[in-house]
Amino acid sequence: MYSNWPDLFLQALQETLEMTLAAGAIAFVAGLPLGLVLVASAPGGIWEHRWINSILGAVVNAFRAVPFIVLLVALIPLTRLIAGTSIGTEAAIVPLAIGATPYYARIAEVSLREVDQGLIEAVKSMGGGRWTIVREVLVPEALPGLLSGFTVTLVTMIGASAMAGAIGGGGLGDLAIRYGYQRFNTGIMVGVIIVLIALVSLVQLGGDRLARLFDHR
């Protein structure tokens, strides 16, 4: 193993965290409103609109159906347009965010659908509008599920960020491919796997505790 392997691992871990957290923040900010629109526009929703629900649902499903490695390659022109390059950590954030947003939107939709309809009807009976229902009922009541779903999304993105190393995206995946696989260094390959497992475990543990903190049931 190389004498500077600790530096290699620290740099790769930093790049993986940068990709995951940046793309995760974008996915949360964009995915939650998408989930809200999917729930609100569904039949019987607070803003029923079948055409919008059908079109938006089809778009979300289309992006979720594309394997991430294919999405990485297909989005290279857009990535180059946004980030100015198609390789590196900053470039990998673009496909990661685009891939994670519809994924989290569906998870958020499931959590929002589980909110007690009786609470929604109670707010309606008191004259509450759509935004009041969203702000006072849907999001607060679904918050534990939304946080748990975001944790699952982050864990998935950690794996996807490692996959981004296949096209020079940096991070732990790039380290495993360049120094582990291509140079037949089993030690680095095993080390990357251990770090990834530890990182996923920490994210899952933190997310679970945060979700329980907001679960008042």
Buried (B, 14 or more C-beta within 10 A) or exposed (E): EEEEBEEBBEBBBEBBBBBBEBBBEBBBEBBBBBBBBBBBBBEEBBBEBEEBBEEBBEEBEEBEEBEBBEBBEEBBEEBBEBBEEBBBBBBBBBBBBBBBBBBBBBBBBBBBBEBEEEBBEEBBEEEBEBEBBBEBBBBBBBBBBBBBBBBBBBBBBBBBBBBBBBBBBBBBBBBBBBBBBEEEBEEBBEBBBEBBEEBBEEBBEEBEEBBEEEEEE
